Amino acid sequence: MKAASRGLGALAALVVLVLLALLAASVVRLSVGAQAGMAQEVQGARAQAAVRAGLDWGLYKLLKPGGGWSGCGVAVPPISQTLDLRSETGFRVTVSCTGTAYKEGEASPGTAATTTVYQLRAVACNGQVANCPDNAAALGAQYVERQREVTVSN
């Protein structure tokens, strides 16, 4: 009987060691997943800041007299330019502007008032192509893209 109880103790120790190894492996796996998720969150915040900067830049170009985008999409074809922020944020931002003129009310009796509505769209991405979005890079796990639109009228 004495020999049988010694073998049982070794088996119990082996089971405890295997359970501890499984617990350690699961903790490591959870830690790696949490770090990857945090990195994606940081990249998402950077993309959001880049897309906001792109919209601000586009609004400046549109609304500043002599800014270069006056009448975008109305008197001239729609405008699209890419803002390269890779050195600051790692992202490019493609900003496009379209405009539509509407006749609304009267400016003076018998003369229609014209209101122009501009739509600015900014897309920020960390892809490798010159313009965003980068459809080829979107298949990868590291690709991050954010998009925002704003409507402005005069």
C-alpha positions, 0 to 999 in steps of 0.5 A: 500500500505504501508504494501505491500512495507515493505514485498517487502523490507524483500524479497529483503534482504532475496534474497541478503543474499542468494546470499551472502551465495552462493558467500561465499560457492563458494569462500570456494570451490575454495580455497579448490580445489586450496589448494589440487592442490598445495599439489599435485604439491608439491608432484609431485616436490618431486617425480621428485627429488626422481626419479632424485636421483634414476637415479644418484644412479643407474648411480653411481652403474653402472659406478663406478668400483666395484660399483656392477652393472657392466655388468648388464643385459649382463654378469648377469641378469637385476638388480633392487633395491629399494632406500628408501627415505621416511624419506627425501622425502616420496618416494621410488625409484625402479631403474632397469638396463638392458644391451645389448652388440653390435658388432660394427666396429673393435677394431683391424683388424679382432677383432670386437669391442663390445659396451654395451648399458645400460638402467636405469629406475627409478620409484618413488612413495609414495605407501605402497609397497616395490617396485614402481609402486604401482598399488593398491595405484594408485587408490587413490587421494594422490598417486604420481608417476614419471618415468624416463629412461636414456641410457648409453653406454661404 
